[in-house]
């Protein structure tokens, strides 16, 4: 660990750090998450507009950590639904309320719908226009979610896209493709894998992947 | 930038490079972590992190310059606040980044304030398509091809 006093001085500044004026910070900086999230978004849009940084470069850095926020919340909700039938009913009827019950928040005015995979139906989610994504539950979208190739192909050939992720829902299963938008975001409740009877919620949650919550794969028990 | 395959994995050396940047940060022990790895609780935190690291990577500023701003921001917060209530490493991160970019002439705080207000007042769905409450495509069992829902 590097303490402030020992912070490396590899830059071209003779005093180690750029000269600092007084820091009038107290009380002026936004506090709520919605405000600071808006500020981050605003900063990004200005910097990209001025060609000071490419959006792709920010996406790329984000992608390194895209698994660090979110999918574990979707996994938690999924595992709870597998062990608690009442919670599952609520999750399918009113996902936003169900998520609030286990302290998963969202943005006001956004509706979430959870689609249940069954023996007969497999659901897969896409945003055909851009990259609308249930980020309070799944975190940031993976880069490929935004690619035209994913958006167009998932509608045209969902089985082919799933095959690229190594998954085949089976010939007897109907595949439904759902289009997320900014005010209505879908995610998938995968089927509980066989051989997990009696497992605890945390163990179950550890099996749930981001891709399974988008509907690209199922949830399986590692061999 | 070429579009990588869908199941692209970020090369480990990129992750290591970022981890080294993080290791050099001031008040390192304050960085939220899970199982030793840097952890984020909100999507905006990752985005703020990514803006700073991407701009540094692109040569917009040296890392010690950012470190210096982060130290100032954290120390100022600590001198103004008695408790840890309301503490957020990435709030300080954003403030440090703002001040650094402003000092470099890359960002104007008044412009950022205006743009932030615009973002906050823009309805969530203004640039998007209306909600689609039915599937956009259904592939029946034992069929290989999609049948778009018109």
Boltz contact constraints between the chains, C-beta under 6 A:
constraints:
  - contact:
      token1: [A, 1]
      token2: [B, 28]
      max_distance: 6.0
  - contact:
      token1: [A, 2]
      token2: [B, 24]
      max_distance: 6.0
  - contact:
      token1: [A, 4]
      token2: [B, 26]
      max_distance: 6.0
  - contact:
      token1: [A, 4]
      token2: [B, 71]
      max_distance: 6.0
  - contact:
      token1: [A, 7]
      token2: [B, 26]
      max_distance: 6.0
  - contact:
      token1: [A, 7]
      token2: [B, 67]
      max_distance: 6.0
  - contact:
      token1: [A, 8]
      token2: [B, 24]
      max_distance: 6.0
  - contact:
      token1: [A, 9]
      token2: [B, 64]
      max_distance: 6.0
  - contact:
      token1: [A, 11]
      token2: [B, 62]
      max_distance: 6.0
  - contact:
      token1: [A, 11]
      token2: [B, 64]
      max_distance: 6.0
  - contact:
      token1: [A, 11]
      token2: [B, 65]
      max_distance: 6.0
  - contact:
      token1: [A, 17]
      token2: [B, 68]
      max_distance: 6.0
  - contact:
      token1: [A, 18]
      token2: [B, 65]
      max_distance: 6.0
  - contact:
      token1: [A, 18]
      token2: [B, 68]
      max_distance: 6.0
  - contact:
      token1: [A, 20]
      token2: [B, 72]
      max_distance: 6.0
  - contact:
      token1: [A, 23]
      token2: [B, 72]
      max_distance: 6.0
  - contact:
      token1: [A, 23]
      token2: [B, 76]
      max_distance: 6.0
  - contact:
      token1: [A, 25]
      token2: [B, 76]
      max_distance: 6.0
  - contact:
      token1: [A, 26]
      token2: [B, 80]
      max_distance: 6.0
  - contact:
      token1: [A, 29]
      token2: [B, 95]
      max_distance: 6.0
  - contact:
      token1: [A, 33]
      token2: [B, 42]
      max_distance: 6.0
  - contact:
      token1: [A, 37]
      token2: [B, 44]
      max_distance: 6.0
  - contact:
      token1: [A, 38]
      token2: [B, 116]
      max_distance: 6.0
  - contact:
      token1: [A, 38]
      token2: [B, 119]
      max_distance: 6.0
  - contact:
      token1: [A, 38]
      token2: [B, 120]
      max_distance: 6.0
  - contact:
      token1: [A, 39]
      token2: [B, 116]
      max_distance: 6.0
  - contact:
      token1: [A, 40]
      token2: [B, 44]
      max_distance: 6.0
  - contact:
      token1: [A, 40]
      token2: [B, 47]
      max_distance: 6.0
  - contact:
      token1: [A, 40]
      token2: [B, 48]
      max_distance: 6.0
  - contact:
      token1: [A, 41]
      token2: [B, 119]
      max_distance: 6.0
  - contact:
      token1: [A, 42]
      token2: [B, 112]
      max_distance: 6.0
  - contact:
      token1: [A, 42]
      token2: [B, 115]
      max_distance: 6.0
  - contact:
      token1: [A, 42]
      token2: [B, 116]
      max_distance: 6.0
  - contact:
      token1: [A, 42]
      token2: [B, 119]
      max_distance: 6.0
  - contact:
      token1: [A, 43]
      token2: [B, 112]
      max_distance: 6.0
  - contact:
      token1: [A, 44]
      token2: [B, 51]
      max_distance: 6.0
  - contact:
      token1: [A, 46]
      token2: [B, 115]
      max_distance: 6.0
  - contact:
      token1: [A, 52]
      token2: [B, 106]
      max_distance: 6.0
  - contact:
      token1: [A, 53]
      token2: [B, 54]
      max_distance: 6.0
  - contact:
      token1: [A, 53]
      token2: [B, 55]
      max_distance: 6.0
  - contact:
      token1: [A, 53]
      token2: [B, 58]
      max_distance: 6.0
  - contact:
      token1: [A, 56]
      token2: [B, 1]
      max_distance: 6.0
  - contact:
      token1: [A, 57]
      token2: [B, 54]
      max_distance: 6.0
  - contact:
      token1: [A, 58]
      token2: [B, 50]
      max_distance: 6.0
  - contact:
      token1: [A, 58]
      token2: [B, 51]
      max_distance: 6.0
  - contact:
      token1: [A, 58]
      token2: [B, 54]
      max_distance: 6.0
  - contact:
      token1: [A, 61]
      token2: [B, 50]
      max_distance: 6.0
  - contact:
      token1: [A, 61]
      token2: [B, 53]
      max_distance: 6.0
  - contact:
      token1: [A, 61]
      token2: [B, 54]
      max_distance: 6.0
  - contact:
      token1: [A, 62]
      token2: [B, 46]
      max_distance: 6.0
  - contact:
      token1: [A, 62]
      token2: [B, 50]
      max_distance: 6.0
  - contact:
      token1: [A, 63]
      token2: [B, 10]
      max_distance: 6.0
  - contact:
      token1: [A, 64]
      token2: [B, 10]
      max_distance: 6.0
  - contact:
      token1: [A, 64]
      token2: [B, 15]
      max_distance: 6.0
  - contact:
      token1: [A, 64]
      token2: [B, 18]
      max_distance: 6.0
  - contact:
      token1: [A, 65]
      token2: [B, 46]
      max_distance: 6.0
  - contact:
      token1: [A, 68]
      token2: [B, 39]
      max_distance: 6.0
  - contact:
      token1: [A, 68]
      token2: [B, 40]
      max_distance: 6.0
  - contact:
      token1: [A, 69]
      token2: [B, 40]
      max_distance: 6.0
  - contact:
      token1: [A, 69]
      token2: [B, 43]
      max_distance: 6.0
  - contact:
      token1: [A, 109]
      token2: [B, 124]
      max_distance: 6.0
  - contact:
      token1: [A, 129]
      token2: [B, 129]
      max_distance: 6.0
  - contact:
      token1: [A, 135]
      token2: [B, 43]
      max_distance: 6.0
  - contact:
      token1: [A, 140]
      token2: [B, 43]
      max_distance: 6.0
  - contact:
      token1: [A, 140]
      token2: [B, 46]
      max_distance: 6.0
  - contact:
      token1: [A, 144]
      token2: [B, 6]
      max_distance: 6.0
  - contact:
      token1: [A, 147]
      token2: [B, 3]
      max_distance: 6.0
  - contact:
      token1: [A, 155]
      token2: [B, 136]
      max_distance: 6.0
  - contact:
      token1: [A, 155]
      token2: [B, 137]
      max_distance: 6.0
  - contact:
      token1: [A, 156]
      token2: [B, 146]
      max_distance: 6.0
  - contact:
      token1: [A, 158]
      token2: [B, 139]
      max_distance: 6.0
  - contact:
      token1: [A, 171]
      token2: [B, 142]
      max_distance: 6.0
  - contact:
      token1: [A, 172]
      token2: [B, 141]
      max_distance: 6.0
  - contact:
      token1: [A, 173]
      token2: [B, 141]
      max_distance: 6.0
  - contact:
      token1: [A, 174]
      token2: [B, 140]
      max_distance: 6.0
  - contact:
      token1: [A, 174]
      token2: [B, 141]
      max_distance: 6.0
  - contact:
      token1: [A, 175]
      token2: [B, 139]
      max_distance: 6.0
  - contact:
      token1: [A, 176]
      token2: [B, 135]
      max_distance: 6.0
  - contact:
      token1: [A, 176]
      token2: [B, 138]
      max_distance: 6.0
  - contact:
      token1: [A, 177]
      token2: [B, 135]
      max_distance: 6.0
  - contact:
      token1: [A, 177]
      token2: [B, 136]
      max_distance: 6.0
  - contact:
      token1: [A, 177]
      token2: [B, 137]
      max_distance: 6.0
  - contact:
      token1: [A, 178]
      token2: [B, 135]
      max_distance: 6.0
  - contact:
      token1: [A, 179]
      token2: [B, 132]
      max_distance: 6.0
  - contact:
      token1: [A, 179]
      token2: [B, 136]
      max_distance: 6.0
  - contact:
      token1: [A, 181]
      token2: [B, 128]
      max_distance: 6.0
  - contact:
      token1: [A, 181]
      token2: [B, 129]
      max_distance: 6.0
  - contact:
      token1: [A, 181]
      token2: [B, 131]
      max_distance: 6.0
  - contact:
      token1: [A, 182]
      token2: [B, 124]
      max_distance: 6.0
  - contact:
      token1: [A, 182]
      token2: [B, 125]
      max_distance: 6.0
  - contact:
      token1: [A, 182]
      token2: [B, 128]
      max_distance: 6.0
  - contact:
      token1: [A, 183]
      token2: [B, 124]
      max_distance: 6.0
  - contact:
      token1: [A, 183]
      token2: [B, 125]
      max_distance: 6.0
  - contact:
      token1: [A, 183]
      token2: [B, 131]
      max_distance: 6.0
  - contact:
      token1: [A, 184]
      token2: [B, 131]
      max_distance: 6.0
